[in-house]
Amino acid sequence: MPARAATPFDMRRVSALLESALRSREGIVASALPVPLAGGAIGGWRGLMGGLFGLGSRLRIYLEEYRGQLRSTALVYDGQRPEWVILVLAALPEPGGTDSAFRLLSGISASAARAGMQRLFASVPDEARARETFFQAGFYSYTRETWYAAARTALSAPSVRTTCSGSMR
């Protein structure tokens, strides 16, 4: 089945695929944010509601399925400018998932063109599977960026040491 916009009836399947992909990280083909932050940005099924119903939300949700099984899904941000940003593209971590991600990207590109969009952006991890999927769909790299995220470190307790210096006359 070709890529299509998700409906409210797809919410449970889309939410389950996104959650499993964010946990394993192998299912994430593209993410505009670092993967640990992307999970918080989505916000579970409540965050998906606006994109599924299309009420006052700039989020669009697309999916691609084969024989009734959801293979890939994408969250796309539609901003004020003539461009869309693929926030997250998740696919099953298997060969069928990669093919599905390619078909989904093609469908999203066609939808963007029909909506009059001039650009479609995505951030892809530096791995062969993701790069090849986007390259085959007609994307090319024009810049590279590196995200550094520091884990919280335990701070030691402050010392109660007092030092005085000076001279008395």
Residue frames as a rotation matrix with the C-alpha (Angstrom) as fourth column:
MET 1
0.582 0.813 0.000 0.00
0.813 -0.582 0.000 0.00
0.000 0.000 -1.000 0.00
PRO 2
-0.063 -0.633 0.772 1.38
0.498 -0.690 -0.525 3.45
0.865 0.352 0.358 -0.79
ALA 3
-0.828 -0.296 -0.476 2.23
0.560 -0.407 -0.721 5.94
0.020 -0.864 0.503 1.92
ARG 4
0.043 0.893 0.449 -0.72
0.491 -0.410 0.769 7.83
0.870 0.187 -0.456 3.32
ALA 5
-0.452 -0.065 0.889 -1.64
-0.596 -0.720 -0.355 10.30
0.663 -0.691 0.287 6.02
ALA 6
-0.887 0.108 -0.448 -2.47
0.373 0.739 -0.561 8.63
0.270 -0.665 -0.696 9.32
THR 7
-0.036 0.939 0.343 -6.00
-0.197 -0.343 0.918 8.69
0.980 -0.035 0.197 10.69
PRO 8
-0.045 0.064 0.997 -7.18
-0.981 -0.191 -0.032 8.56
0.188 -0.980 0.071 14.32
PHE 9
0.906 0.421 0.043 -7.78
-0.423 0.898 0.124 4.82
0.014 -0.131 0.991 13.83
ASP 10
0.532 -0.791 -0.302 -4.01
0.245 0.486 -0.839 4.37
0.810 0.373 0.453 13.32
MET 11
0.469 -0.364 0.804 -3.04
-0.708 -0.700 0.096 6.04
0.528 -0.614 -0.586 16.60
ARG 12
0.788 -0.141 0.600 -2.38
-0.417 0.595 0.687 2.85
-0.454 -0.791 0.410 18.58
ARG 13
0.770 -0.504 0.391 -0.20
0.626 0.715 -0.311 1.28
-0.123 0.484 0.866 15.88
VAL 14
0.489 -0.591 0.642 1.75
0.145 -0.670 -0.728 4.49
0.860 0.449 -0.242 15.18
SER 15
0.577 -0.220 0.786 2.36
-0.774 -0.455 0.441 5.07
0.260 -0.863 -0.433 18.88
ALA 16
0.843 -0.237 0.484 3.54
-0.060 0.852 0.521 1.47
-0.535 -0.468 0.704 19.39
LEU 17
0.659 -0.629 0.412 5.97
0.696 0.303 -0.652 1.62
0.285 0.716 0.637 16.44
LEU 18
0.432 -0.501 0.750 7.42
-0.225 -0.865 -0.449 4.96
0.873 0.026 -0.486 17.58
GLU 19
0.675 -0.147 0.723 7.87
-0.734 -0.043 0.678 3.78
-0.069 -0.988 -0.137 21.16
SER 20
0.817 -0.395 0.420 9.59
0.300 0.914 0.274 0.53
-0.491 -0.098 0.865 20.15
ALA 21
0.569 -0.625 0.535 11.83
0.593 -0.139 -0.793 2.35
0.570 0.768 0.292 17.64
LEU 22
0.472 -0.384 0.794 12.86
-0.509 -0.854 -0.110 4.95
0.720 -0.352 -0.598 20.22
ARG 23
0.792 -0.175 0.586 13.68
-0.483 0.409 0.774 2.23
-0.375 -0.896 0.240 22.76
SER 24
0.652 -0.534 0.539 15.84
0.551 0.822 0.147 0.13
-0.521 0.201 0.829 20.43
ARG 25
0.246 -0.484 -0.839 17.21
-0.372 -0.847 0.380 3.03
-0.895 0.219 -0.389 18.34
GLU 26
-0.723 -0.490 0.487 17.68
0.221 0.503 0.835 0.61
-0.655 0.712 -0.255 15.43
GLY 27
-0.048 0.827 0.561 14.29
0.959 0.195 -0.206 1.57
-0.280 0.528 -0.802 14.08
ILE 28
0.559 0.197 -0.806 15.07
0.124 -0.980 -0.153 5.29
-0.820 -0.015 -0.572 13.83
VAL 29
0.280 -0.414 0.866 16.00
0.959 0.164 -0.231 6.15
-0.046 0.896 0.442 10.25
ALA 30
-0.421 -0.383 0.822 15.95
0.416 -0.887 -0.199 9.92
0.806 0.259 0.533 10.75
SER 31
0.395 0.511 -0.763 15.47
0.918 -0.219 0.330 12.26
0.002 -0.831 -0.556 13.68
ALA 32
0.463 -0.173 0.869 15.70
0.225 -0.926 -0.304 16.04
0.857 0.336 -0.390 13.75
LEU 33
0.538 -0.281 0.794 16.74
-0.816 -0.408 0.409 15.83
0.209 -0.869 -0.449 17.41
PRO 34
-0.700 -0.707 -0.104 19.15
-0.627 0.677 -0.386 13.44
0.343 -0.205 -0.917 19.10
VAL 35
-0.332 0.622 -0.709 17.23
0.042 0.760 0.648 10.20
0.942 0.186 -0.279 19.68
PRO 36
-0.609 0.153 -0.779 17.02
0.783 0.274 -0.558 10.50
0.127 -0.950 -0.286 23.50
LEU 37
-0.828 0.293 -0.478 15.51
-0.078 -0.905 -0.419 13.97
-0.555 -0.310 0.772 23.13
ALA 38
-0.750 0.561 -0.350 13.17
-0.459 -0.061 0.886 12.94
0.475 0.826 0.304 20.32
GLY 39
-0.522 0.557 -0.646 11.30
0.628 0.764 0.150 10.61
0.577 -0.327 -0.748 22.66
GLY 40
-0.514 0.296 -0.805 10.50
0.667 -0.453 -0.592 13.49
-0.540 -0.841 0.035 24.98
ALA 41
-0.866 0.158 -0.475 9.50
-0.356 -0.862 0.362 15.75
-0.353 0.482 0.802 22.11
ILE 42
-0.718 0.629 -0.297 6.89
0.005 0.432 0.902 13.31
0.696 0.646 -0.313 20.84
GLY 43
-0.710 0.390 0.586 5.18
-0.704 -0.395 -0.590 13.00
0.001 -0.831 0.556 24.20
GLY 44
-0.801 0.380 0.463 3.38
0.159 0.881 -0.446 9.69
-0.577 -0.284 -0.766 23.68
TRP 45
-0.466 0.686 0.559 -0.08
0.882 0.315 0.349 9.27
0.063 0.656 -0.752 22.22
ARG 46
0.417 0.633 -0.652 -1.30
0.664 -0.702 -0.257 12.62
-0.621 -0.326 -0.713 23.55
GLY 47
-0.232 -0.602 -0.764 1.33
-0.187 -0.743 0.643 14.42
-0.954 0.292 0.060 21.49
LEU 48
-0.929 -0.128 0.349 0.18
0.274 0.398 0.876 12.53
-0.251 0.909 -0.334 18.40
MET 49
-0.128 0.992 0.012 -3.48
0.756 0.105 -0.646 13.52
-0.642 -0.074 -0.763 18.73
GLY 50
0.210 0.201 -0.957 -3.09
-0.225 -0.942 -0.247 16.91
-0.951 0.267 -0.153 17.03
GLY 51
-0.640 -0.559 -0.527 -1.36
-0.642 0.012 0.767 15.37
-0.422 0.829 -0.366 14.03
LEU 52
-0.873 0.351 0.337 -3.93
0.427 0.885 0.184 12.63
-0.234 0.305 -0.923 13.68
PHE 53
0.109 0.986 -0.126 -6.96
0.812 -0.161 -0.560 14.91
-0.573 -0.041 -0.819 13.86
GLY 54
-0.434 -0.390 0.812 -5.32
0.840 -0.501 0.208 17.88
0.326 0.773 0.545 12.12
LEU 55
0.669 0.737 0.100 -6.91
0.620 -0.627 0.472 20.38
0.410 -0.254 -0.876 14.45
GLY 56
0.936 -0.236 0.261 -4.72
-0.306 -0.912 0.272 23.44
0.174 -0.334 -0.926 14.95
SER 57
0.538 -0.784 0.310 -1.54
0.071 0.409 0.910 21.42
-0.840 -0.468 0.276 14.79
ARG 58
0.419 -0.506 -0.753 1.46
-0.893 -0.381 -0.241 21.81
-0.165 0.774 -0.612 12.53
LEU 59
-0.547 -0.605 0.578 2.28
-0.540 0.783 0.309 18.12
-0.640 -0.143 -0.755 12.95
ARG 60
0.400 0.586 -0.705 1.48
-0.903 0.384 -0.193 15.71
0.158 0.714 0.682 10.14
ILE 61
-0.201 -0.411 0.889 1.76
-0.541 0.803 0.249 11.95
-0.817 -0.431 -0.384 10.56
TYR 62
0.269 0.187 -0.945 2.35
-0.930 0.306 -0.204 9.61
0.251 0.933 0.256 7.63
LEU 63
0.006 -0.270 0.963 2.60
-0.517 0.823 0.234 5.84
-0.856 -0.500 -0.135 7.52
GLU 64
-0.126 -0.074 -0.989 3.33
-0.915 0.394 0.087 3.02
0.383 0.916 -0.118 5.14
GLU 65
-0.006 0.197 0.980 1.96
-0.649 0.745 -0.154 -0.46
-0.761 -0.637 0.123 5.62
TYR 66
-0.526 -0.177 -0.832 2.18
-0.763 0.531 0.369 -3.78
0.376 0.829 -0.414 3.83
ARG 67
-0.351 0.511 -0.785 -0.55
0.135 0.857 0.498 -6.40
0.927 0.069 -0.370 4.10
GLY 68
0.645 0.763 0.048 -2.06
0.137 -0.177 0.975 -4.66
0.752 -0.622 -0.218 7.08
GLN 69
0.447 -0.571 -0.689 1.21
0.884 0.166 0.437 -4.46
-0.135 -0.804 0.579 9.01
LEU 70
0.988 -0.143 -0.053 2.57
-0.144 -0.989 -0.016 -1.02
-0.050 0.023 -0.998 9.82
ARG 71
0.537 -0.839 0.090 6.15
0.811 0.484 -0.330 -0.92
0.233 0.250 0.940 8.49
SER 72
-0.642 -0.765 -0.039 7.15
0.753 -0.621 -0.220 2.74
0.144 -0.170 0.975 8.89
THR 73
0.606 0.791 -0.088 5.82
0.792 -0.589 0.159 6.05
0.074 -0.166 -0.983 10.13
ALA 74
-0.553 -0.769 0.320 6.99
0.735 -0.631 -0.247 9.65
0.391 0.099 0.915 10.02
LEU 75
0.417 0.553 -0.722 6.20
0.764 -0.644 -0.052 12.80
-0.493 -0.529 -0.690 11.97
VAL 76
-0.358 -0.466 0.809 6.48
0.865 -0.492 0.099 15.85
0.352 0.736 0.579 9.75
TYR 77
-0.160 0.225 -0.961 6.42
0.595 -0.755 -0.276 19.49
-0.788 -0.616 -0.013 10.88
ASP 78
0.011 0.283 0.959 4.63
0.917 -0.384 0.103 21.93
0.398 0.879 -0.264 8.62
GLY 79
-0.398 -0.278 -0.874 5.81
0.731 -0.672 -0.119 25.42
-0.555 -0.686 0.471 9.54
GLN 80
0.437 0.536 -0.723 5.11
0.113 -0.830 -0.547 28.92
-0.892 0.157 -0.423 8.30
ARG 81
-0.272 -0.656 -0.704 7.73
-0.703 -0.364 0.610 28.71
-0.657 0.661 -0.362 5.57
PRO 82
0.607 0.494 -0.622 7.37
-0.793 0.435 -0.428 26.77
0.059 0.753 0.656 2.31
GLU 83
-0.386 -0.765 -0.516 9.20
-0.585 0.635 -0.505 23.79
0.714 0.107 -0.692 3.80
TRP 84
0.838 0.546 -0.006 8.53
-0.371 0.578 0.727 20.67
0.400 -0.607 0.686 5.83
VAL 85
-0.300 -0.905 0.301 10.85
-0.897 0.160 -0.413 19.08
0.326 -0.394 -0.859 8.39
ILE 86
0.389 0.331 -0.860 10.83
-0.061 0.941 0.334 15.34
0.919 -0.077 0.386 9.02
LEU 87
0.346 -0.203 0.916 11.01
-0.906 -0.325 0.270 15.25
0.243 -0.923 -0.297 12.81
VAL 88
-0.332 -0.397 0.855 11.17
-0.588 0.796 0.141 11.46
-0.737 -0.456 -0.498 13.17
LEU 89
0.263 0.351 -0.899 11.14
-0.864 0.500 -0.057 8.63
0.429 0.792 0.435 10.64
ALA 90
-0.305 -0.279 0.911 10.79
-0.739 0.673 -0.041 5.23
-0.601 -0.685 -0.411 12.27
ALA 91
0.224 0.325 -0.919 10.74
-0.830 0.558 -0.005 1.86
0.511 0.764 0.395 10.52
LEU 92
0.967 0.084 0.240 10.81
-0.193 0.858 0.477 -1.77
-0.166 -0.507 0.846 11.53
PRO 93
0.157 -0.987 -0.023 14.45
-0.858 -0.148 0.492 -2.83
-0.489 -0.058 -0.870 12.08
GLU 94
0.048 -0.105 0.993 14.41
0.322 0.943 0.084 -5.36
-0.946 0.315 0.079 9.26
PRO 95
-0.853 -0.449 0.264 14.99
0.375 -0.178 0.910 -5.25
-0.362 0.875 0.321 5.48
GLY 96
-0.168 0.876 0.452 11.26
0.919 -0.026 0.393 -4.69
0.356 0.482 -0.801 4.85
GLY 97
0.494 0.316 -0.810 11.41
0.699 -0.698 0.154 -1.67
-0.516 -0.643 -0.566 7.12
THR 98
-0.459 -0.746 -0.482 14.12
0.198 -0.615 0.763 -0.01
-0.866 0.255 0.430 5.06
ASP 99
-0.817 0.233 0.527 12.16
0.551 0.051 0.833 -0.51
0.167 0.971 -0.170 1.84
SER 100
0.230 0.959 -0.164 9.08
0.958 -0.194 0.210 0.83
0.170 -0.205 -0.964 3.58
ALA 101
0.158 -0.253 -0.955 10.99
0.484 -0.823 0.298 3.92
-0.861 -0.509 -0.008 4.76
PHE 102
-0.875 -0.482 0.044 12.00
0.238 -0.349 0.907 4.57
-0.422 0.804 0.420 1.14
ARG 103
-0.455 0.789 0.414 8.37
0.742 0.079 0.665 4.31
0.492 0.610 -0.621 -0.05
LEU 104
0.402 0.598 -0.693 7.25
0.888 -0.439 0.135 6.53
-0.223 -0.670 -0.708 2.81
LEU 105
-0.316 -0.606 -0.730 9.84
0.320 -0.792 0.520 9.19
-0.893 -0.069 0.444 1.94
SER 106
-0.926 0.022 0.378 8.68
0.371 -0.134 0.919 9.14
0.071 0.991 0.115 -1.66
GLY 107
-0.026 0.999 0.038 5.07
0.894 0.006 0.449 9.58
0.448 0.046 -0.893 -0.54
ILE 108
0.304 0.061 -0.951 5.96
0.707 -0.684 0.182 12.43
-0.639 -0.727 -0.251 1.82
SER 109
-0.729 -0.634 -0.258 7.90
0.257 -0.604 0.755 14.15
-0.634 0.484 0.603 -0.97
ALA 110
-0.692 0.545 0.473 4.88
0.565 0.002 0.825 13.85
0.449 0.838 -0.309 -3.29
SER 111
0.327 0.839 -0.435 2.54
0.937 -0.229 0.263 15.24
0.121 -0.494 -0.861 -0.60
ALA 112
-0.055 -0.447 -0.893 4.91
0.516 -0.778 0.358 18.14
-0.855 -0.441 0.273 0.04
ALA 113
-0.940 -0.302 0.159 5.03
0.274 -0.393 0.878 18.95
-0.202 0.869 0.452 -3.67
ARG 114
-0.292 0.914 0.281 1.22
0.763 0.046 0.645 18.86
0.577 0.403 -0.711 -3.93
ALA 115
0.498 0.458 -0.736 1.03
0.842 -0.460 0.283 21.23
-0.208 -0.761 -0.615 -0.94
GLY 116
0.843 -0.170 0.511 3.38
0.161 -0.826 -0.540 23.69
0.514 0.538 -0.669 -2.68
MET 117
0.781 -0.620 -0.078 6.39
0.020 -0.099 0.995 23.07
-0.624 -0.779 -0.065 -0.44
GLN 118
0.769 -0.562 -0.304 9.75
-0.538 -0.312 -0.783 24.04
0.345 0.766 -0.543 -1.90
ARG 119
-0.359 -0.932 -0.058 12.00
-0.665 0.299 -0.684 22.18
0.655 -0.207 -0.727 0.54
LEU 120
0.860 0.478 -0.179 11.90
-0.229 0.675 0.701 19.06
0.456 -0.562 0.690 2.67
PHE 121
-0.062 -0.927 0.370 14.49
-0.815 -0.167 -0.555 18.71
0.576 -0.336 -0.745 5.44
ALA 122
0.938 0.233 -0.258 15.64
-0.035 0.802 0.597 15.72
0.345 -0.550 0.760 7.47
SER 123
0.128 -0.905 0.404 18.54
-0.989 -0.148 -0.018 14.90
0.076 -0.398 -0.914 9.76
VAL 124
0.832 0.133 -0.539 20.02
-0.251 0.956 -0.153 11.48
0.494 0.262 0.829 9.16
PRO 125
0.693 -0.627 0.357 22.46
-0.299 0.201 0.933 9.59
-0.656 -0.753 -0.048 11.39
ASP 126
0.103 -0.772 -0.627 25.86
-0.994 -0.093 -0.049 8.82
-0.021 0.629 -0.777 9.93
GLU 127
-0.320 -0.143 0.937 25.13
-0.211 0.974 0.077 5.20
-0.924 -0.173 -0.342 9.07
ALA 128
-0.971 -0.222 -0.086 24.86
-0.130 0.189 0.973 3.45
-0.200 0.956 -0.213 5.72
ARG 129
-0.530 0.827 0.187 21.23
0.838 0.545 -0.034 2.27
-0.130 0.138 -0.982 6.03
ALA 130
0.287 0.684 -0.670 19.80
0.572 -0.684 -0.453 5.72
-0.768 -0.253 -0.588 6.66
ARG 131
-0.310 -0.482 -0.820 22.05
-0.355 -0.741 0.570 7.59
-0.882 0.468 0.059 4.21
GLU 132
-0.983 -0.096 0.156 21.28
0.091 0.485 0.870 5.14
-0.159 0.869 -0.468 1.40
THR 133
-0.236 0.970 0.062 17.53
0.920 0.244 -0.307 5.27
-0.313 -0.016 -0.950 2.06
PHE 134
0.388 0.374 -0.842 17.47
0.220 -0.925 -0.309 9.06
-0.895 -0.065 -0.442 1.79
PHE 135
-0.569 -0.657 -0.494 19.85
-0.377 -0.326 0.867 9.13
-0.731 0.680 -0.062 -1.17
GLN 136
-0.856 0.283 0.433 17.61
0.503 0.654 0.565 6.73
-0.124 0.701 -0.702 -3.13
ALA 137
0.149 0.976 -0.158 14.59
0.912 -0.197 -0.359 8.92
-0.381 -0.091 -0.920 -2.34
GLY 138
0.373 -0.036 0.927 16.34
0.711 -0.631 -0.310 11.94
0.597 0.775 -0.209 -3.92
PHE 139
0.990 -0.091 -0.105 17.84
0.011 -0.699 0.715 13.65
-0.138 -0.709 -0.691 -0.89
TYR 140
0.290 -0.956 0.049 21.42
0.540 0.122 -0.833 14.87
0.790 0.268 0.551 -0.81
SER 141
0.397 -0.241 -0.886 23.60
0.881 -0.173 0.441 16.11
-0.259 -0.955 0.143 2.01
TYR 142
0.484 -0.252 0.838 24.39
0.367 -0.811 -0.456 19.78
0.794 0.528 -0.301 2.03
THR 143
0.061 -0.512 0.857 25.72
-0.761 -0.579 -0.292 20.16
0.646 -0.634 -0.425 5.56
ARG 144
-0.017 -0.109 -0.994 26.91
0.494 0.863 -0.103 18.12
0.869 -0.493 0.039 8.48
GLU 145
0.148 0.033 0.988 26.33
-0.728 -0.673 0.132 18.82
0.670 -0.739 -0.076 12.13
THR 146
-0.464 -0.345 -0.816 27.37
0.320 0.793 -0.518 17.14
0.826 -0.502 -0.258 15.33
TRP 147
0.528 0.655 0.541 25.26
-0.417 -0.355 0.836 17.03
0.740 -0.667 0.086 18.46
TYR 148
-0.659 -0.673 -0.336 26.98
0.062 0.396 -0.916 16.64
0.750 -0.625 -0.219 21.79
ALA 149
0.494 0.814 0.307 24.81
-0.385 -0.111 0.916 15.63
0.780 -0.570 0.259 24.70
ALA 150
-0.656 -0.738 0.154 26.28
-0.421 0.189 -0.887 15.29
0.626 -0.647 -0.436 28.17
ALA 151
0.108 0.636 -0.764 24.83
0.490 0.634 0.598 12.86
0.865 -0.439 -0.243 30.65
ARG 152
0.705 0.172 0.688 24.09
-0.457 -0.633 0.625 14.18
0.543 -0.755 -0.368 34.09
THR 153
-0.219 -0.829 -0.515 27.04
0.196 0.479 -0.855 13.69
0.956 -0.289 0.057 36.37
ALA 154
0.684 0.393 -0.614 26.84
0.646 0.063 0.761 13.27
0.338 -0.917 -0.211 40.08
LEU 155
0.228 -0.579 0.783 28.33
-0.254 -0.811 -0.526 16.29
0.940 -0.078 -0.332 41.79
SER 156
-0.338 -0.405 -0.850 30.31
0.727 0.461 -0.509 15.81
0.597 -0.790 0.138 44.95
ALA 157
0.667 0.592 -0.452 29.15
0.739 -0.454 0.497 17.57
0.089 -0.666 -0.741 48.08
PRO 158
0.500 -0.502 0.706 30.64
-0.058 -0.833 -0.551 21.05
0.864 0.234 -0.445 48.46
SER 159
-0.189 -0.662 -0.725 33.46
0.804 0.320 -0.501 21.30
0.564 -0.678 0.472 50.92
VAL 160
0.856 0.513 -0.059 33.09
0.424 -0.634 0.646 23.46
0.294 -0.579 -0.761 54.00
ARG 161
-0.012 -0.966 -0.260 36.60
0.994 -0.040 0.105 24.75
-0.112 -0.257 0.960 53.89
THR 162
0.963 0.267 0.039 37.21
0.269 -0.960 -0.073 28.42
0.018 0.081 -0.997 54.58
THR 163
-0.026 -0.999 0.039 40.41
0.998 -0.028 -0.052 30.15
0.053 0.038 0.998 53.66
CYS 164
0.946 0.222 -0.234 41.34
0.253 -0.961 0.110 33.60
-0.201 -0.163 -0.966 54.70
SER 165
0.007 -0.973 0.232 44.25
0.987 -0.030 -0.155 35.56
0.158 0.230 0.960 53.53
GLY 166
0.686 0.175 0.706 45.46
0.176 -0.982 0.072 38.98
0.706 0.075 -0.704 54.36
SER 167
-0.406 -0.856 -0.320 47.66
0.639 -0.015 -0.769 40.80
0.654 -0.517 0.553 56.79
MET 168
0.772 0.597 -0.219 47.02
0.560 -0.474 0.679 42.60
0.301 -0.647 -0.700 60.02
ARG 169
-0.171 -0.851 0.496 49.02
0.297 -0.525 -0.798 45.53
0.939 0.011 0.343 61.23
